Amino acid sequence: MNKQQIKKPINQKDKEEKISALDQDNKKLKSGKKIMTEIEIILPVNANQMITKNFLNSLELSIYLKKINKLSFNINTYSNEIDLQEIISKKVQPGKIFIGPLTSLDTKKIKNWCSSDVIFFSFASDRKLAADCLFLINFFPEDELQTLFNYFDSNSRIALLFPENQYGYYISEIIDEIAATSNSILINKASYKEDLSNARDAIKELSKYELRKHELERQKKLLQNKNDEVSIKALKKIEKFETIGELDFTHVIIPDYNIRLLQIAPLLPFYDIDPNKIQFVGTGVWDEEVFFTEPSLQNAIFPGIKKEKRKDYIEEYINNYNEEPIRTITIIHDLVGLLSFIIDNQLTISSLFDLLNDPQVSFEGIDGKFSFKNNLITRKLEILQIVDGSANSIE
């Protein structure tokens, strides 16, 4: 005998859940819109002019080198929020991809457009903005620190010496959580002003220089009061030193760049932080050849990708535009490759979201393999070591 199904009366909660499910179904149907081949570029025209210029040059060069013919790009520039909103309102269509905006401030102002079934690949640095239709493509120091702490072994004890600026404070903020989940230990932190006026004091604090100097003087006095042969020999030996005792860290991370790095690194040996005993460590901002000949940075390490992987592209850029590009232009090259893949595979908005949020999917780029996690680009980096004017990966 067949059992008859009895329908339960729909209460308000069930009704709300059904409406919610229906909304989700409608959203899925709407998200089935195929990605459009016409891409909108939105970049500032007044602020960050150098970056905008370099990015547009890189876009042109990447399209040429990759022989892209299935995509078209519209260049839109804005000078204020009103311009930005007007551009999006005119161009927005289901299935449309926008490249930009450039900054976190501008990216905060476009989130409401996600309901229009579009996708933004933004260059914002504020990782909290990555959500809904906003995918962030940038170089994030989280990837760099994670690569370093994956490399450090269980005997590694890490110190951080950072500049008192936005970048330095950010590294100091995020390093604790990354270190806490690693095999190594974060021992100490010290900071210095951007003008380096207190750099020596910061280094002394990090190395406990005054404490170790005081301990040396204490031991000298003890030995001076003894006349036995062993004490006399020991006294002669330690009189050559300025401090005594080993440092309590094996590695020092210095997340700084430009002329400051070339000034701060040579100071460390004067206060017993000897690069022959302590491993000097950088972040991705060290990826500049000017640092590779500095004596105090020889054998130092930092996370990145070997220059050879982007050498041809950079040379092509210089040959075509007669100028040295900013380091971040390779973002555009990798993004153009991703867009080409999307169009070649005729993806929809829905299938693109699935693709980018699949942890098993990665893409090959100039700056290494990259994938997306929670709408954030993440890169697989190498450990590079500075030796005699170049930086090569540690096998």
N, C-alpha and C positions, 0 to 999 in steps of 0.2 A: 504494500500500500504506500502510495507516495505521500510524503509529508507536505502539508501546505505551509508556505511561508506566510508568516503574519507580519504585516507592515506596522512598524512602530510609529506613533505620531512624532512628527518632526518638532523638536523643541527649538528654542532660540539659538542655543549653542550649536546644534546640528545644522541649523539653517545658515549660521555664520560660517561654519566650516565648509559647507557646500558652496557658498558664494565665494569663499576664499579659494577653494579648489578650482571653481569655474574661472576665476580671475587668473589663476596660474595657468590653466589650459589655454585661455585666450592669449596670455603672454607668450606661451610656447608657440602657438599658431602664428602670432605676429612675429616672433623671433625667427620664424622659418624663412624670412626674407633673405635672399641671396646677397652676399657682400657686393657692393657696387665697385666697378673698376675705376671710377673717378674718385680720387683721393683728395681731401682738402688739407693743405698745409696752413697752419695758423701760428705766426711768429710775430714778436714785437718789432716795430719799425724804429723806435727811438731808443729805448733801453736795451742793453745787451746787444748793441749793433754788431760787434765782432762775432759773437756766437751765431746770430742770425745769418750773417754773411757766410760764415764757414759752413753752417748746416746746409744752406741752400746750394753752395758750391758742391758740397759732398753729395747732396741729392742728385744734382745734375751728373756728376761724375759716376756715381753708383749706377744710375739708370743706363748710362753709356756702357760701362764695363760689364754689366750683367745682361746687356742686350734686352732690356725690358721693353716689350711692345704691347703688352696686354693691359697696361696701367696708364692712366693719365693723372697728372697732378696739377691742382690749382693752387697758386701761391696767394695767400691772403695775409696781409700785415695789419696790425692794429697798434694804436698808440694809447688807448685807454680802455676801461671796462665797457663803455658804451659801444665802441668799435667792435670789441670782441663779441659781445652779445649779438650785435647786428649781423656780423658775419655768420655766426652759427645759426641764427634764426632764418637767414636766407638760404643757407646751404643744407640744413638738416633734412634728411630723408631716411626712412627705415633702410638699414643696410649700408649706411654711409660710415666711412672711417675718416677720422680727423687725426692729423699728426700735430701735436701741440696741446696746450700752450707750453711755454718754455719754463715758467716759474711756478712755484708752489702757490703763491698769492693768486695768480691768474687761474690756476687749476681749481682752486677752491670755489670759484665763481661759475663753474660750468656743470657741476654735479646734477643740477636739475634737468639737464638735457638727456639724462640716461633713460628716461621714460620714452624717448623717441626712437628706441631701437638703433642706437648708434654706438660706436666705440671710439674712445679717445686713447691714443698712445701719447701720454704726456711725459715731458722731461723733468717734471717736478722732483724735488729732492725729499720732500716731506712724505715719508712712507705711510703715514696714517691716511693719506688721501687715496690710497689704492683700494678701490671698492667699486661694486656695481660695474659700470661701463668704463671706468677709469683704470687703465693699465699704465704702470710707471716704468719707463725705460731710462735708466741712468746708470752711473757707476756708484754703487752703494758700499760704504765702508764695512757694513755688516758682513758682506761676502768676504772681504779682505781679512777681517779679524777672525772669522770662522775658519778660513784657510790656514791662518797662522796657528791657531790653537789646536787645529787638527794635526798640525805638523809637530808641535811641541810634545816631547815625551813626558812621562810621569815624574821625571826628576827635574823638570824645568820649573824655575821660579822666576816669575816675570815682574818687572818694574815698568812703570809708565812715566815718561817725562814729556809733558805736552804744553803747547803754547796756550796762553789765555786769550783765545779767540773762538769764534763760532765752531770752527772745525775741531779744534783741540777739546773744547768742552763736550762736543758731541761724542768724540771718541771715548772720553772719560766716562760719559754717561752710559754708553752701550757696552763697554768692555766687561763690566762686572758680570752681567748675565751670561755672556759668551764664555768667560773664564770659568764661571761656576759649573758649567756643564762639560768642561774639558778635563783631561787628566792632569793638567798642570795647575799651578797656583799663582794667583796675582798677589804679589807681596806688598808692593808699595806704589804710591803715586806722588808726583811733584809737578808743579807747574811754574812757568815763567812768563813774564810780560812780553808782549810782541816786540817791544824795543830792546829786549834782552837786558834791561837795566838790573834785573835781579837774577839773571841766569846762573851766575856763580853760586849764589845762595841756594837756588833751587837744586843744583847739582849736588852741593854739599849736603843738603837735607836728604836727598835721595840715597846718597852713599853713606849716610851717617858719618860724614867725614870728621866733624868736630868730636863726636863721641869716640871714634876710633883713634883720633889724635890724642885725646885725653887718656885713653887706655895705654897708649904707647908711653906717654910721659910717666904714668903710674908705674909701669913695668921697669922703666929706666931707673927710677928712684929706688925701687926694690933691689935691683941688681947692683946699683952703686954702693949699697950698704953691705954688700957681700964681697969677700976677698978670695973665694975659692976659684979655681981655674975655670970651671964650667960657667960660673956666673960672669966672669970677666970676658970669656969668649962670646957668651950670649949678648952681653952689653955691646961689644964691638959690632956684632952682627946687626942688632936692631937700631943702632945709631945711624945707620944708612937710610932708615925708613922715615917717612913722615907720619904714617899711621900703622896700625897693626890690626890683624884680624881679617877674615875673609868677608867679602860682601855677601849679603843674604839673598842675592838674586843672580841668576845665570844669564838672563836676557833683559835688555832694556828696549822698549818700544818708543820710538821718537816720531810721532805723527806730525811732521812739519816739512816744509819745502822752501823753495826760493833761497834767497841769501841767508835767511835765518838758519836753515839746516847746515849750510856751509860754515856758519859761525858757531853754532851750538855743538856740533859733533866733535870738533877738535878740542873743545874745552873739557870734555869728559875725562880724558886720560890724566889731566892735571889734578883731578880729584879722585884718582885711583879706579875710575871706571875704564879699565884698559880693554880695548877691542880685541886684544890677543887672549883675554881671559873671559870677557863678557861679550856675548853675541849681541851686536847692534842690529836692531830690527826696524823696518819702516812699514809704511802703508802704501797704497797705490799711488800716492802723490810723489813717491820717489822715482817714478817711472820717467825720468828725464836724464839724458846723457850727461848733463853738466855735473851730476852727482857721482858719476861712475869713476871719476879720476881723483876724487877727494881721498887722500891717504887714510884718514880715520874711518872711512866707510868701506875700505877694502875687506872683503869676506862678509860684509853685512848682507842681510837677506830682506826681501820684501815680497808680497804677493802680487802676481801679475801674469802677463802673457809675454813670451819672447817677442822682441821687436821684429824678428824675421817674419812673423805671421802677418804683420801689417806693413812691412817695409815697402813692398811693391805699390800698395795703395797710396801710401804717403808720398812716394816718389812721383806717382802719377798726378797726385794733387798739386805738388810743387811745380811740376812741369807745365801743368795746365793753367795754374792761377798765380804762379810766380811769387808764392809766399808760403811760409811755414804755417801749417794749420794748427788749431788748438787740438789738444790730445783727444777730446771727446767726439771728434767728427766720425770716428768709426761706428758710433751708435747708429748713425744714419745708414751706413753701408749695411749693417746687420738687419736693420729694420726694413730696408728695401727688399732684402732677400726674403724676409718673413712675409711681407705683403705679396710678393710674387708667388710664394708657395700657397698662400690663402686663395688667390685668384685662380691659379692653375688647378687647384683642387675644388673649385666652385663651392666654397664653404658658405654656409648661412651664418647669420648672427648666432643662432643657437649652437651650431656645430663648432663655430670658432671659440665660443666660451668653453665648450667641452674640451676642445683641443688645448687651449692655453692653460686650463686648470688641471690637465692630466699630468701627474708627477712623472709618468713614464716617458713623456715626450720631451725631447730636447732638440735644439737647432744648432748647426755649426755656424760660427761667426768668426770674424777677424779676432775678436777678443775672447776666443774660446767658446766652448759649448755653453748655450744659455737655455734656460727654461723659465717658466713662470710659476710662482707659488703665491696664492692669495693676491693675484693681480700685480705682483712685483716681479720684475726680472731678477733672476739670480744666475750668476756665472760660476763655472768651474774654473778656478784659477790654479796656477802653479806657484811654487816657491822659487824665486829667482835669487841668485847670489851675485854680488858685485865683485868682479875680479878684473883688474888691469883695463879699466875703461869700458867694460861691457857687463851686461847682466844676463846670465844663462841659468836655465832651469837646473835644479838639483835632482839628479836621477834617483 
